[in-house]
Amino acid sequence: MRIVKNALPSGQSYALKPSILEDALTAGAVQTETLLYQWRPGWLESKVLFRAHFYPAGRYFKNQDELLTITSHAVPASARASAKAFIEGAVIPEFIKWILELEALPIGSTIRREKQSFERKWTAPPDEEA
């Protein structure tokens, strides 16, 4: 798994620890090459905490095999614990199930030949919002 990560200003934190995701991908025997983006902007406006896109061969980079891109946004540091619990307890298990079902399809299937997306939104509890 490759990681592209933004530095964060004071008061923000990433809820997703890359090693937790990497361990889940390994435990699930996920075969698709994975690229993790950890970005500072985005969550506050969209509430999308975790987004994954599956790209068929050649769709993301011309000579690329199948590729999985995952974007995890930063949250207010005060909300990190609850966002982390949500990602680790609900999102990652659902995501691993989703990608394994996709990988189980024949390469030539209509679903696997097209870009596929997985997205989970999260709202910070009122006492944890920035």
Residue pairs with C-beta under 8 A, 6 or more apart in sequence:
1 18
1 21
1 22
1 25
1 34
1 35
1 36
2 34
2 35
2 36
3 18
3 35
3 36
3 38
4 35
4 36
4 37
4 38
5 14
5 37
5 38
6 38
6 39
6 40
6 74
7 40
8 14
8 40
8 74
9 40
11 76
11 77
11 130
12 40
12 74
12 75
12 76
12 77
13 74
13 75
13 76
13 77
13 80
14 38
14 72
14 74
14 75
14 80
15 49
15 72
15 74
15 75
15 79
15 80
15 83
15 84
15 86
15 87
16 38
16 50
16 72
16 84
16 87
17 84
18 36
18 38
20 87
20 88
20 92
21 36
21 70
21 92
24 92
24 93
24 95
24 96
25 34
25 96
27 96
28 96
28 99
28 100
29 100
30 68
30 96
30 99
30 100
30 103
31 103
32 54
32 66
32 67
32 68
32 99
32 103
33 64
33 65
33 66
33 67
33 68
34 67
34 68
34 69
34 70
35 67
35 68
35 69
35 70
36 69
36 70
36 71
36 72
37 69
37 70
37 71
37 72
38 71
38 72
38 73
38 74
39 71
39 72
39 73
39 74
40 73
40 74
41 73
42 48
42 71
42 73
43 49
43 73
43 74
43 75
44 130
46 121
47 121
47 122
47 123
48 71
48 73
48 119
48 120
48 121
49 72
49 73
49 75
49 83
49 86
49 87
49 91
49 120
49 121
49 122
50 70
50 71
50 72
50 87
50 91
50 95
50 118
50 119
50 120
50 122
51 70
51 71
51 117
51 118
51 119
51 120
52 68
52 69
52 70
52 71
52 95
52 98
52 99
52 117
52 118
52 119
53 68
53 69
53 115
53 116
53 117
53 118
54 66
54 67
54 68
54 99
54 102
54 115
54 116
54 117
54 118
55 64
55 66
55 67
55 68
55 69
55 115
56 66
56 112
56 113
56 114
56 115
57 64
57 65
57 66
58 64
59 67
59 115
60 67
60 69
61 67
68 99
72 87
75 83
75 122
75 124
76 124
76 128
76 129
76 130
78 128
78 129
78 130
79 124
79 125
79 128
79 129
79 130
82 124
82 125
82 128
83 122
83 124
86 122
90 120
91 120
94 118
94 120
95 118
95 120
98 118
99 118
102 111
102 112
102 116
105 111
105 112
106 112
107 113
124 130
